[in-house]
């Protein structure tokens, strides 16, 4: 019985240490066989810096083989044979702690079943409480994973809304340009119409003036005709007189 309790205590201590190392972070080993780190969905691309075509997603615990390193990126081969570049910092040499915790959870459940068969004691109650805390912590991590996935979906939705707003803005700018052109055409048409109205008003004034003073205009025209006839007659007489040396012909 004491040996079983001691094993349970070691398993609990190991699980607590693994959780602490997950919080601090693990340094990436340069070995070829690597794993995708905890709480992550890692993307594979054809080129470094997320350039090239997207190939597939990797989740925490997926095993990959590192072929080549280039700065903060690594060229890897997934278990299904697909190859591409991923960010090197998300690869670890050991199995991720989340998966280790799940394995330890299975072991703890088996130990718990064994402990339930033994007589209850104060020490067993304490160990059960510790195990419950560990289970709660594991549940909290699972909840955090769900919240991370939800936040990713929210970010993607916001990005889509931003793209839609940019497209709407471009469409509005095109409409504004079209409206400006229509305003220019309307102003040009209004200016032409205004000039035509001014010309029509001037003609109306001239016609109205003529209708009001037509007799004076006729008399003035007759006077100009008489004066012109007299001047023409005089000029003609002078020319004849000069040509025929003063002989009067009428």
C-alpha positions as CSV (number, residue, x, y, z in Angstrom):
1,X,0.0,0.0,0.0
2,X,2.8,2.4,0.9
3,X,4.5,1.6,-2.4
4,X,1.3,2.4,-4.3
5,X,0.9,5.8,-2.5
6,X,4.6,6.6,-3.2
7,X,4.0,5.9,-6.9
8,X,0.9,8.1,-6.9
9,X,2.9,10.9,-5.3
10,X,5.7,10.6,-7.9
11,X,3.2,10.7,-10.8
12,X,1.5,13.8,-9.3
13,X,4.9,15.5,-8.8
14,X,5.9,14.7,-12.4
15,X,2.6,16.1,-13.8
16,X,3.2,19.4,-11.8
17,X,6.7,19.7,-13.1
18,X,5.5,19.2,-16.7
19,X,2.9,21.9,-16.3
20,X,5.5,24.3,-14.9
21,X,7.9,23.6,-17.8
22,X,5.0,24.2,-20.2
23,X,4.4,27.7,-18.7
24,X,8.1,28.7,-18.9
25,X,8.8,27.3,-22.4
26,X,11.2,24.6,-23.7
27,X,14.3,25.3,-25.8
28,X,14.1,23.8,-29.3
29,X,16.5,20.9,-29.8
30,X,18.4,20.7,-33.0
31,X,17.4,17.0,-33.5
32,X,15.6,16.0,-36.7
33,X,12.5,14.4,-35.1
34,X,10.4,17.2,-33.6
35,X,6.9,17.8,-32.3
36,X,4.5,20.8,-32.7
37,X,4.3,22.6,-29.3
38,X,1.2,22.9,-27.1
39,X,-1.9,24.9,-27.7
40,X,-1.2,25.6,-31.4
41,X,-2.4,25.1,-34.9
42,X,0.7,25.5,-37.0
43,X,0.6,26.3,-40.7
44,X,2.9,24.8,-43.4
45,X,3.8,27.0,-46.4
46,X,5.9,26.4,-49.5
47,X,8.3,29.3,-48.7
48,X,9.8,31.0,-45.6
49,X,8.1,34.0,-44.0
50,X,4.7,32.5,-44.9
51,X,5.4,32.9,-48.6
52,X,4.0,30.6,-51.2
53,X,1.0,28.4,-51.2
54,X,-0.5,27.2,-47.9
55,X,-0.1,23.4,-47.6
56,X,-1.8,22.2,-44.4
57,X,-2.3,22.7,-40.7
58,X,-0.4,20.9,-37.9
59,X,-1.8,20.5,-34.4
60,X,-0.1,20.1,-31.1
61,X,1.6,16.7,-30.8
62,X,2.0,16.1,-34.6
63,X,5.4,14.6,-35.3
64,X,7.6,16.1,-38.1
65,X,11.1,15.6,-39.4
66,X,13.3,18.6,-39.8
67,X,15.3,18.6,-43.1
68,X,16.8,22.1,-43.2
69,X,16.9,25.3,-41.0
70,X,16.9,28.8,-42.4
71,X,17.0,31.5,-39.7
72,X,13.8,31.3,-37.6
73,X,12.2,28.8,-40.1
74,X,12.5,25.0,-40.6
75,X,11.8,22.9,-43.7
76,X,10.0,19.8,-42.4
77,X,8.3,16.7,-43.6
78,X,5.0,15.8,-41.9
79,X,3.9,12.2,-41.1
80,X,1.7,12.2,-44.2
81,X,4.7,13.0,-46.4
82,X,3.9,16.6,-47.1
83,X,6.8,19.1,-47.0
84,X,7.1,22.8,-46.4
85,X,8.4,25.6,-44.2
86,X,7.2,26.4,-40.6
87,X,8.2,28.7,-37.8
88,X,11.0,27.0,-35.9
89,X,10.1,28.3,-32.5
90,X,6.9,26.2,-32.4
91,X,8.9,22.9,-32.7
92,X,10.1,21.0,-29.6
93,X,12.2,17.9,-29.3
94,X,10.0,16.3,-26.7
95,X,6.3,15.3,-26.7
96,X,4.2,18.4,-25.8
97,X,3.2,18.7,-22.2
98,X,-0.5,18.7,-23.0
99,X,-0.3,15.2,-24.4
100,X,1.9,14.1,-21.5
101,X,-0.7,15.4,-19.1
102,X,-3.3,13.4,-20.9
103,X,-1.2,10.3,-20.6
104,X,-0.6,11.0,-16.9
105,X,-4.4,11.6,-16.5
106,X,-5.0,8.1,-17.8
107,X,-2.4,6.8,-15.4
108,X,-3.9,8.8,-12.5
109,X,-7.3,7.5,-13.3
110,X,-6.0,3.9,-13.1
111,X,-4.3,4.7,-9.8
112,X,-7.4,6.4,-8.6
113,X,-9.4,3.2,-9.3
114,X,-6.8,1.2,-7.4
115,X,-6.9,3.7,-4.5
116,X,-10.7,3.5,-4.3
117,X,-10.4,-0.2,-3.6
118,X,-8.1,0.5,-0.6
119,X,-9.3,1.6,2.9
120,X,-9.8,5.4,3.2
121,X,-7.3,7.3,5.2
122,X,-6.3,10.9,5.7
123,X,-3.3,10.6,3.4
124,X,-5.4,9.2,0.6
125,X,-7.9,12.1,1.0
126,X,-5.0,14.6,0.6
127,X,-3.8,12.8,-2.5
128,X,-7.3,12.8,-3.9
129,X,-7.5,16.6,-3.4
130,X,-4.2,17.1,-5.2
131,X,-5.4,14.9,-8.0
132,X,-8.6,17.0,-8.2
133,X,-6.6,20.2,-8.4
134,X,-4.5,18.7,-11.2
135,X,-7.8,17.7,-13.0
136,X,-9.1,21.2,-12.6
137,X,-5.9,22.7,-14.0
138,X,-6.2,20.4,-16.9
139,X,-9.8,21.5,-17.4
140,X,-8.7,25.1,-17.3
141,X,-6.1,24.5,-20.0
142,X,-8.7,22.8,-22.1
143,X,-11.0,25.8,-21.6
144,X,-8.1,28.1,-22.6
145,X,-7.7,26.2,-25.8
146,X,-11.4,26.7,-26.6
147,X,-11.1,30.4,-25.9
148,X,-8.0,30.7,-28.1
149,X,-9.9,29.0,-31.0
150,X,-12.8,31.3,-30.5
151,X,-10.5,34.4,-30.5
152,X,-9.0,33.2,-33.7
153,X,-12.4,32.9,-35.3
154,X,-13.3,36.4,-34.0
155,X,-10.0,37.8,-35.5
156,X,-10.8,36.1,-38.9
157,X,-14.3,37.6,-38.8
158,X,-12.9,41.1,-38.0
159,X,-10.4,40.8,-40.9
160,X,-13.3,39.9,-43.2
161,X,-15.2,42.9,-42.0
162,X,-12.2,45.2,-42.6
163,X,-11.9,43.9,-46.1
164,X,-15.6,44.5,-46.8
165,X,-15.3,48.0,-45.4
166,X,-12.3,48.7,-47.7
167,X,-14.3,47.4,-50.7
168,X,-17.3,49.6,-49.7
169,X,-15.0,52.6,-49.3
170,X,-13.6,52.0,-52.8
171,X,-17.1,51.7,-54.2
172,X,-18.1,54.9,-52.5
173,X,-15.1,56.7,-53.9
174,X,-16.1,55.6,-57.4
175,X,-19.6,56.9,-56.8
176,X,-18.2,60.3,-55.5
177,X,-16.1,60.6,-58.7
178,X,-19.1,59.9,-60.8
179,X,-21.2,62.4,-58.9
180,X,-18.5,65.1,-59.3
181,X,-18.5,64.5,-63.1
182,X,-22.3,64.8,-63.2
183,X,-22.1,68.0,-61.2
184,X,-19.5,69.4,-63.7
185,X,-21.8,68.5,-66.6
186,X,-24.8,70.0,-64.9
187,X,-22.9,73.2,-64.2
188,X,-21.7,73.4,-67.8
189,X,-25.3,72.8,-69.1
190,X,-26.6,75.5,-66.6
191,X,-23.9,78.0,-67.9
192,X,-24.9,77.4,-71.5
193,X,-28.6,77.8,-70.6
194,X,-27.8,81.0,-68.7
195,X,-26.0,82.4,-71.7
196,X,-28.8,81.4,-74.0
197,X,-31.3,83.1,-71.6
198,X,-29.2,86.3,-71.6
199,X,-29.2,86.4,-75.5
200,X,-32.9,85.7,-75.6
201,X,-33.5,88.5,-73.0
202,X,-31.4,90.9,-75.2
203,X,-33.4,90.0,-78.3
204,X,-36.7,90.5,-76.3
205,X,-35.5,93.9,-75.2
206,X,-34.6,94.9,-78.8
207,X,-37.9,93.7,-80.1
208,X,-39.8,95.4,-77.3
209,X,-38.0,98.6,-77.9
210,X,-38.7,98.4,-81.7
211,X,-42.4,97.8,-81.1
212,X,-42.6,100.7,-78.7
213,X,-40.7,103.2,-81.0
214,X,-41.2,101.7,-84.5
215,X,-42.4,105.0,-86.1
216,X,-39.3,106.8,-84.9
217,X,-37.2,104.0,-86.3
218,X,-39.0,104.3,-89.7
219,X,-38.6,108.0,-89.8
220,X,-34.9,107.7,-88.8
221,X,-34.4,105.1,-91.6
222,X,-36.2,107.4,-94.2
223,X,-34.0,110.3,-93.0
224,X,-30.8,108.2,-93.5
225,X,-32.1,107.1,-97.0
226,X,-32.8,110.7,-98.0
227,X,-29.4,111.9,-96.8
228,X,-27.7,109.1,-98.6
229,X,-29.6,109.8,-101.8
230,X,-28.7,113.5,-101.6
231,X,-25.0,112.8,-101.0
232,X,-24.9,110.3,-103.8
233,X,-26.6,112.7,-106.2
234,X,-24.2,115.4,-105.3
235,X,-21.2,113.2,-105.8
236,X,-22.6,112.1,-109.2
237,X,-23.1,115.7,-110.3
238,X,-19.6,116.6,-109.4
239,X,-18.2,113.7,-111.4
240,X,-20.4,114.5,-114.4
241,X,-19.4,118.2,-114.2
242,X,-15.8,117.3,-114.1
243,X,-16.1,114.9,-117.0
244,X,-18.2,117.1,-119.3
245,X,-16.6,120.4,-118.2
246,X,-19.6,121.9,-116.5
247,X,-22.3,120.7,-119.0
248,X,-25.5,119.9,-117.1
249,X,-27.2,116.8,-118.4
250,X,-30.4,116.9,-116.4
